[in-house]
Amino acid sequence: MKHLIVYSHLNPESFTKAIVDEIEKSSTAAGNEVKVVDLYSIGFDPVMQFPDIQGMFMGGDTPSDVKAQQELITWADHFSLVFPLWWGQMPAMMKGYIDRVYASGFAFEYTETGVDQKLKGKSAKVFVCHGSPDEYYQQTDMHKALKRVFDDGVLGFCGVDTDIHFYGNVAMGSDELRKGYLADIAKVY
Ligand SMILES: Cc1cc2nc3c(=O)[nH]c(=O)nc-3n(C[C@H](O)[C@H](O)[C@H](O)COP(=O)(O)O)c2cc1C
């Protein structure tokens, strides 16, 4: 399959980047064609501006940086989105990527009979690293809330069959725990 990995992290030494490297390694070894987008290194502008809206609703041209990302999504059968949890949510960089790239007319469209899910047939996995322990976020329904955001609000809304993986306690947990998370990727891809 054609596999697109999109990630948000400002530090190339981060655990998030280690997850990305492991996904790329594992998926390539499984025979997939893999492309990686590092939103920071390409200098992606996550702030939606008037030309984005003109492109979506007013017959204007889609901004070229958005178009380049949409072409990658069209190319891919499967995506991985990878990011650390910041304030219980995806970082602004990842959020802005979704705001601008998963545009009306490209990823979905409202019609008289409901939402036209334009990315149907594709699948995705979301990988979220966070500082709080998994057990705590299970008890508080934080995992459930994040799963709903991606299943109902973002990828699933556009017709993408979505799965979400959480890696908790990454900063304060043991090396064994982090190694276990990296080993888990080989079972996912
Ligand atoms: C601005 C900011 C906000 C954060 N908010 C949360 C949070 O809401 N919940 C949480 O569990 N961890 C939170 N963290 C911790 C990060 O999720 C954690 O440090 C990260 O997943 C570690 O992986 P990394 O090495 O890839 O950064 C936050 C970190 C930062 C910098």
The ligand as an ORCA input file, in Angstrom:
! r2SCAN-3c Opt
* xyz 0 1
  C       2.599     22.580     25.767
  C       2.527     21.197     26.324
  C       1.292     20.731     26.773
  C       1.189     19.409     27.250
  N      -0.031     18.960     27.641
  C      -0.175     17.684     28.034
  C      -1.449     17.159     28.379
  O      -2.479     17.837     28.311
  N      -1.510     15.860     28.797
  C      -0.424     15.068     28.889
  O      -0.558     13.917     29.273
  N       0.811     15.511     28.541
  C       0.945     16.804     28.119
  N       2.183     17.278     27.753
  C       3.310     16.348     27.782
  C       3.610     15.796     26.390
  O       2.503     15.139     25.833
  C       4.805     14.831     26.497
  O       5.872     15.573     26.982
  C       5.168     14.267     25.196
  O       4.198     13.372     24.749
  C       6.496     13.559     25.305
  O       6.862     13.096     24.042
  P       7.916     13.878     23.147
  O       9.290     13.452     23.615
  O       7.658     13.357     21.789
  O       7.664     15.334     23.298
  C       2.329     18.576     27.289
  C       3.578     19.083     26.853
  C       3.665     20.359     26.372
  C       5.017     20.859     25.867
*
